[in-house]
């Protein structure tokens, strides 16, 4: 890796292709590029598309919560704009709506289905790989761009999230696009590129709020240091990037906030119907300090329960290691090498600029994820993937350099060996899963490191010490090429075999629910604090977030759950809650005598009443996790569909996780009382009574539903319903007909 890197230019005097042969020009690429570069890039994109699109509908509705919102947006333009959970616009999802828009547009064009919802997510992954390739290639050539794109495509958590309907897919695409435009800005010094950076990041805010801004510090530092203009101009250009962020996000925020509350849905997840409070509170600072009003974790417990203990090594722990950390050691070594070789270079040096851009992305995002005390899930790690992939791709270019010095060879060898050893550790956490693979990786890593050291000696001519005889076989052009390709191939096995296997396992498995992770079940150091009562987060097989085979179980009674978090097993059972909906369930009792989680109010058994599969399970052996493709009984579905057109909401129930399956099954609007967790202060009891009096809600679905249990408001509504309407049991669900009061 050299201290300075220039942008490839079209070779002078090269013969241009015929102007009319655009297809050939597209396939060939720029004349300055090697003839193999464009076909290789297109092959990479085809490989990525196949990987992400292969049997994509095996994930069903993926996360029911977002699937229901997508369905709503295909039925109502108001729901589309605001990100409503239901087509009658009672409440929004607890995020800004941009990620839903892409899926909803697809649904409006092709009809709402699992295919039309998930294919756009996969295509966003393909576009992310293409943009990362383009960004890295501009400064470091096609070798580096291809390696970066391949690393991103094979990152396990990327293979998960680009086949899922969470907001992270669009978030990563927009951040990668912003990085590409920043590369163009650093090249040219033109203000328009900085504005584009800001606009893209602002729109990324509309996908997943403040998480989009984790790359801003690295982006700003990279341009302020390496931008071509004078320092004063660089400052105001960076300010304009900030203005672009405000415009990119602010247009929607302004429109949403200025719309009278009576003319729009309640902003789900907020405590005062204010989108800024949601962005800065629950989805912002609350994720950092754990003070998340309405969170299922609450009081700072959410982060450690879902993501293990905080600390500098958190990303290497069981919860996150297999998702993202395979090449993190190599990326950090590459970052250090880039900064070292560019230490005496000119201010505008491209190697240093890339280190600031991609390194800033990885360091800031990684440190925030490592120390945040609020809720964090394994799939959040996909936000690190482009930065890690870029650093690895740039560092890998050293393998193609014929005159790599001793220090460079040592650095490359250390990176290869460290990667192989860490892959062995990660694979050793799943000792019964492909046990041979870890040894293949270690052997390839050691051989690659040895080849890096041996190549300069092998390439010398056997007769060079004599009378200048001709070069031997290894000294020929073909031999030198082989001595480059051999260590490169071995290094790729050492670095990519592990994540590729995890990615293929992810693609070949069904993942559903709100809490999902990539790869096989893993155990190892760094387990989390666990959830109340020692329960796990099982969905499908124990210890695996939101994963399992089958089509989903029914909504049934269960205790808090069984499974593992951080390798610590726990199980529990809960007895049925008694009394009216919103009443008290009894505590589950896990083995060992510790008290389990308190039963969800008015639900059967422990936390959430999801089924024997545990927190997020949906019945023994059922697939998925919390909010994942839950089956609604045909009796309940038929009941809710009766005279559905006469009502604004065919049913109301506590929490979006209970409402989503009903909404997807019927295709009609279902009121999610209290929003996602059932704890939002909406609606009030008086407001609910008014809607019932107007005959706008047909049924209330009580016991047996899958909410978190709700808060005081939802409890008051449940008690009022029980006091004024007669309950009946339909398909295992307790249902109240709100058009037939008892008095």
N, C-alpha and C positions, 0 to 999 in steps of 0.2 A: 504494500500500500504506500503510495507516494504522498509527499506532503502537500502537493498541489494536484488538482484534477481539473482538467479543462473540459468544456462541452464539445462533443464531437461536431465537426462541421462537414458539410458535403464536400467530398474531394473535388478539387479543381480539375477541370478537364474530363470529368466522368461523363460518360454518355447517358443522357436521360432516356428513360423508357418512352415509348410512343405515347403521346398525350392522350390518345383515345383509349388506350388499354388500361382503364382504371382498375379493373379487377386484378390484373397482373401487378400493377403498382401497389395495390393494397396488400397483396400476398408477399411481394418482395420487400416492401418497406423502403426507407431512405437509402439512397445509393451509398452513403458513407457507412452504413451498417454492414456487418458481415451477411452473406447471403442466407445464412441459417437463422439469423436473429428473429426476423418476423415470423417465419413458419414455426419456430420454437415457441414464440410468444403465443401464437394462435393455438398451438397444441396445448400449451399450459391452460389457456382459457377453456378449451374443450374439455380437458381433464377435470378442471374445477367444476364446470357445468355438470358433467356426468356425476361427479362425486356428490354435489349438492342437490341435484334433481333426482337422483336414483331413488325410486320408490318413496318420494317425499311425503306422500299421503299416509305412510305407515304411522306418522305422528298424529293422525286424526285431526282433531281441532286444536292440537298442541295445548296452548293455554286457553281454557274456556273463557276466561275473563276478557281477553283481547279478541277472541273469536266472536263473542257475543257483540262486542262493540263494533267490529267490522261488519257484522250482519246488520246492525242498526244503521251504520253509515251508508249501506247500500239501499236502505229504504227511506231515509230522510236526509235532506241536504243540511238541515239544521244539526242533526246528529253528526253528520260528516264534518261540518265546520268546527263544532265544539268538542268533538270526541266523546259523544254521549255513549253511555253504556247501553241504553235502550232507545228504540226508535221514537218513543213518545217523549224523550228528552227530560227525564226526571233528574238524572245525575250523570256526571261524566266519569270516565276512568280517572285514576289518580296520576295521570301524566298529561303532558301536552300532546296534541293529536297527530303530529306530522307522520309518525310511523304508521298510523292507521290509514292515512289518506292513500298511500300507495296501494295497500291491499284492498281498500274500498273502491278505488278507481278500477282495479282489476276485476273486482266483483261486479261492478256495474257494467263492465264491458262483456265479461264472459259468464256472468251469473255467479252468485255467491256459492262457493263450495270450498272444500278443503284444498283442492288443487289451485283454484284461483287465488286463494289466500296465501298459500305457502310458496308457490312458484316465484312471485315477485321478491320474496326474501332471498331465495336462492340466487336470483339474478343480481340482487344487490351484492351478494358475495362475489360473483364473477366480476362485477364492475369494480369492486374494491381491489381485487387482485390485479386487474388491468391498470388501475390508477397507481397502485403501489409500484408495479413494474415500470410504468412511465416515469414516475418521480425518481426512482433510484437509477434507472438507466440514463437519464439525462446527464448525470455527473459521473457515473461510475461504469457505464457501459452495459451491454445486454447480458453479460454473464451475471453481474450483480443484480440486475433487474429480475432476471429469471429466477435466481436463487431466492430473492426476497419474495417474489410472488408465490413460489412453490412452498416456502415456509409458511406463509400466511394461509394458503389453501389447505395445508395439512395440519394446521394447528387444531388440536381436538375440539377446543371450545368454539372455534370458528365453524367447524363441521357441524356442530350442534346448533349454533344460533342462526346460521344462514339457512337452516331448514326449520326454523321455528318462527312464531309470530310475535315475539317480544320486540320492544323498540330498539334493541341493541344492534340489529342488522343495519338499519338506516343510520344510526348513530355512527357506526364504524365507517360506513360508506362516505358520509359527509365529512368526517374528520380526515379521512384519507384524501378526499378531494381537496380539502383545505390545505393539506400538506403539499400536494402537487402544485397548487396555485402559489404557495409560499416559495417553493423551489423556483418557479418562474419569476416571482418578485425579486428574489435574491440574485438571480441571473441578470435581470434587466434594470432593476431599480425603479420600475414603473409603478406609479401609485395605483393604477387600476387593479393590479394583481393583489395588492394588499387589501383593497376594498372587497375583492372577490373572496379572499380568505375570511374576512369578517362576515360577509353575507352567508357563507357556507356554515361557519360556526354558529351564527345566529339561528340559522335554520336547524342545525343540529340540536340547539337548545329546545326547539319545538319538538324534537324527537325524544330527548331524555333529560331535559332541563340542565342543571348545573354540571352534570358529568361531562357535558360537551366542552366545558371550559377548562378541564384539566390540562389540555394541550396548549392553552394560551400562553402560559409563562415561557415554555420552550420556544414557541413560535416567535414571541416578541423578542426574546433575547437573541435568537438566531438572526433576525433581520436587523435589530439594532447594532449587532456586532458586525455582521458580514454584508449588509446591504451596500450597494455601490455608491449611493449619494453621500454628500457630506452629512455630518452627525445631526445638525439641526433639521435638515430635511427628513432624515430617517425618523426623527422623533415625531414630527407631525404626520408623517406617513403612517406610523404605528398608531397614532391617535385616530387616524381615519380608519384603520383596521377596526379599532374599537367602535367607531361610529357604525361601520358595516355590521358589526355584531348586534348593536342596538337596533338597527333597521331590520336586520334579518329575523330577529326574534320579536321586536317591538310591535311590528304591524299587527300581528295576531293578538298579542297581549293587550294592546290598546283597544282593538276591536272587541275583544272578549270582555274587558273591564268596563268599557263604555256602554255595552249592551245592558239595559235594565234587567235586574234579576228575574223579574216576572216573565221576561221574554227569552230566557235562556235556561239551560239546566244548571243545577247546583254544581260547583266545582268539587268533585269528589276528592277526598283526602285533605281538604282544607277544613279549618275550624270555624272560619267566618265567611265562607263563600267568596274568597279572594284568591285569584290565581297566583299572585305574587307571594302570598303567605304560604301556599302550597310549595312553590318553587324554592323559596328561601328556608322554609321551616321543615316540613316532613320530608321533602325530596332534596333538601339542600343541607343546611347546617345540622339538621337533625341526624342525617346520615353520618356526620363526622363525630358528633358528641354523644349520640345515642338518645338524645332528648326528642323522641318522635311521638308526638301526641297521636294517639290512635293506632300506634304500631302494635303488631302482634308480639314484638319483642318487649318493647317498653322499657324505660329506665335504663337504657344502655345494655340490656341483656341480649337484644336482637342480634347485634353483630357477632358476639362470641358464640351465641347459640347456633347461628347459621354458618359462621365462617371461621370458627376456631379462635384461639387466643390472638390478640394483637401483638405486633412486634416486627422487627426487621426481617425475620425469616418466615413471616406468615405465608407468603406466596409459595413457599416450598413445602408447606404442611400438606397433610392429606387432602384437606378440603379443596385446595387450589393447585397443588403441585402437578397433578396429571392433566389439568386443564390448560396450563400456560407455561410452566416453568422448564420444559424440556430443553429449550435453547436459551433460557435466560442467562445462565453462566457465560455462554459463548457471546451473547449480545453485550454483556457488561465488559468482557475482555476486549471485544471489538471496540467498544466505546472508549475504553482506556487507551488502546493502541491508536485510535484516530486522534485523540487529543494529544498524545505524545508526539506522533510524527508531524503534527501540524503546529507544534509549539513555537517554532521560529518562522512560520510561514507568514505571508502578508495577511492583512486583516480580512480581505475578501476570499481567503482560501476556502475552497469548496469542501475539503475534508473536514475542516473545523466547523464550517457552517452546518454540514450534515450531522456532525456529532451534537451540536447544540439543538438542532431541530429534532432528530429522532431520539437522541439521548435525553433531551428535556422531556419529551413525550413519555418515555419509559420511566424515568426517575420520578417525576412529579406524580404521574398516575400510580406507579407502583408504591410509592411512599404513602399516598393517601389511602390506597386499598389496604396497606399493611397496618395502618394505625387507626383507621376509622372505627368508631365504637358502635355505630348504628347498624342497621340491617345491611348485610352484604351477602350476595349469593355467588356460587361458583361461576355462573355464566357471565357475571360482570367482567371477568378476566379477558373477555374478547376485546375489550377496549385497549388492551396492551399489545395485541397481536401484530398490528401493522408496524409499530415502533420496533418491537423485537425482530420482526422479519426483516426490516430495512437494515438494522445494524448487523444482523447475521449475513445478509446478502452482500453488504459492503465489505465486511471482514473477510468473507469467502473469496473476494477477488484476489487476495494475497496468494491463493493457491495457483492462480494463473500467471503469476509473475515469475519469469524465468530467473531473475537476479534478486531473489529474496535473501537478505543478509542473515547472519546468524541470529541476531536478536529477533528478526521477523519470523524465522523458522521456529525458534523457541516459543514465541507467542502463539503461532498457529498450532504447534504441537500441544501446548498446554490447553488451548481452547478445545481441541479435538478430544483429548483425553478426559478433560473435565466434563465435557458433554456426554461422553460414553459412560463414564462412571456415574454421573447423575441419572442417566437413562436406566442404568442397572438398578440404582436405588429405587426409582419410581416403579419399575417393573417388578421389583422384589416385593412391593406392597400388594401385588396380586400374584402370589406364588404359584397358584394353580392355573393361571391364564398365560398361555404361550411361554412356558418356562424356558424353552430353548432360546427365545429371542434375546434375552439379556446377555447371554454368552456370545451370541453372534455379534451383538453391538460392541461388546468389550473387545473381542478379537479384532473386529474391523477398526475400532478406534486406535488400538495399539499399533496395528499394521499401518494405518494411515499416518500416525505420528512418526513411525520409523521411516516410512517412505519420504516424508517431508524432509527428514534429515539426510537420507541416503541419496536423494535425487541429484544434488549438485555433484556428488562424487561419481555416481554412475554415468552421468552425462559426459564426463571427460573422455577424450579419445585415448584408447590404449596405447597409441603411438605418439602421444603428445610430448612425452619426455625425451623422445629420440630425435630423429631427423625430420620431424614435422610430417610424419606419415598421415595417411588419410584417417578420417574418423571411423570408429567402429560402429556397430549396429546401434548402440545406445546414443552415440554421438550424432547420428543422422537426424534429419527433421522428424521422421516417423518415430524414432526412438525418443527424442525429446518430448514429442507430443504424448507418447505413452507414459512417460515419467510425470507428466502433468495430470493425465487422466486417471492414472492408477490411484494416487493419493486422494484425488478429488472424489472418485467413486467410492473409495473406502470411507472417506470422511462423510459423504452423504449417507451411507449406510449407518454410520455411527450416530449421526445427528438426526436423521429423518425416519429411520425404521421404527423407532418407538412411537413418536407422534403419529406417524402414518397408520400404524396398527391401531392406535387408540381412535383415530379418525374413522377408520374403516369399521371398527366395532361400533362406533357411535352411529354411523350411517346405517348399519345393519340391525339396529335396535330401535324399538319404538320409544319415544320420549314424549310425555305429556305432563301437564301441570304447571304450577307457578314456580316450582323449585326443581330445576333440572341440572344435570351435570353430564359431562362427556366421559366416555370410556367405561371400562369395567369397574367393579367394586374395588376400592382400595383401602388399605389399612396402613397406618404408620404413625410417625411422631407428629406432635403438634395438634392433638385433638382439641376440640372446643369444649366449652363449659357445659354443653348439653342444654336441653330444654327442660322445663319444670317436670319433676317426676322421673327424670332420667330417660324420657322417651326419645325415640330416634326420629329420623326424617325419612323413613322408608317409603318408597313407592315402587311397586314391583319388588325386586329382591332386596334384601336388607342392606342398608347402607348406601344404596344408590338413589340419588335424587331424581324423582320423577321419571323412573324408568321401569319397564316391565313388558311382558308379553301379554297379548290378549286384547280385547276390545273394550275393557272397562267393566267394572262391577257396578252394582246398584248402590244407591245411597242408603246406607244402613247404619245400624248401631255399632258402636265400638268404643274402646277405651282410647287413651291418649296415643297409644301406638307401640309398635315394636320395631326395632331396627338399630342402626348404629349411627353415631356421628363422631367423627374423629376416631373411629375404631373402638369406641366404647359402647358395648351392647346395653340395651335397656328395653324393657317391655312393660306393658301395663294394661290393665283392664279397667273399665268403668261401668258402673251400673247406670241404669236409665234415670234420666232426670225426671222429677215428678212435678205435678202441678200443671199450671197453664204454660203456654209458650212464653218464654222469658223467665220461667221459674228457675230453680236451682237444681243442677245436676250434682250428683255426689262425686267425691274425689275418686280417681282411679287408684289402684294399689299395685305398684310394681313389685317384683320379687325383691326380697331383702327388707321389706317392711317400710320403705320410705314412702312418703305420701306422694301420690301422683297428681297429675294436673286436675284442676277443678273442671267438672263437666261443663260443657257449653250450656248456657242458660236455655232451659226448655228443650234441650236436645238429648238424644240417647247417648249416654256415656260421655267419655272424656273430651278432650280438646277438639272440637270441630265435628265429632260424630261422623267420621268418614268411612269407617269400615275396618275390618280386621287387618288390613294392610298397614295400619299405623297412620301417623300424621301425613296426610296426603294419599294414603291408600284408599281404595274404593271397594273393599271386599277382598277376601282371601284370594291371592294370586292375580288380582286385577292389575291392569296396567296403570302407570302414571302416578302423578303426585297430586298435591293440593290443586284443585281446579283443573283436572285433566280428563277430558273426554268421559265425564260421568254419565252413566246410563240412566235415563228417566223411564220409569215404568210406563208401559203402554196405557195403563188405566189412568194414570195422572195426565199423560199427554192428551188422551181423548177427552178427559174432563175439562182441561183448560182450553181446548179448542172449540168447545161448545159455545156458539154465539159470540165468538171472539171479536168479530168486527164491531160489536156494539159497545166495546169497552176500550178505554185508552190503555189500560194495563190488564192483561188477562189474569195476572196474579201479582201478589206482593209477598216478599219474604225477606228475612234479615240477611244482609250481606250479598255482595256480588257473586261470591263463590257458590252460594246456594241458588241464586237467580240465574246464573249463566247457563247451566244445563237445561233449565226449564225454557229459557229463551231460545236456545239452539234447537231444542226438540220441537217446539211449537212454531218457531218462526215469528212469534209475536212478542210485543214488549212486556217485560216483567219488571216490576219495581224492586230495586235493590235498596231496602231500607238501611240507612246508615252507610251506604257505599261499600267499598271493598271489604273492610273489616267489620262492618255493621256498627261502627262507632262514630261515624260522622253525624253531626247534630241535624240531620235532615231525613225525613220531614219531622216537624213538630207533631205532637199528638193532635193538636187542634187542626193543623193542616191535613193530617191523615183523615181525621173524622170528616172534614169538609169534602175531601175527595170521595170518600165512601158514600156520603150523603148525596153526592152528585152522580152516583153509580158509574164512576170512572174506573173502579177497581172491582174485578169479579171475585177473585178468591184470595185468601191468605193461606200460605203454605207454612205450617209450623214445624212440629217435631219431626225429626228425621232429616231436616235439611242440613246443608253443609257449611253454614256460616261459622264465624268465630264466636258467635254468641251475642255480639252487639254490645251496645252501651245502654245508658239510662233511657235515652229516647226510644230506642227500639224495644226495650223491656216494657216501657209504659204502653207502647202501642200493642204489644203482645197481650198484656193484661187486659187492655180495653177490648180487644178482639175476643178474648176468651169469655169476658163478662157479658158480651152482647150478641154473640153469634154461636151457633151450634157446630161442634166439630164432628167430622166424620173421617174415617180412615180409608184412604184410597191408595192402593198399590204400596202400602207400607208407610205412606205419608199422612200426617194429620192436616186436614184441609178444612177451612171455614169458608162458607159461601157468604160473602159480604153484602149480598143483595137480599138476604133473608135473616133479618135480626130476630132475636128471641123476644125482644120487648120494644 
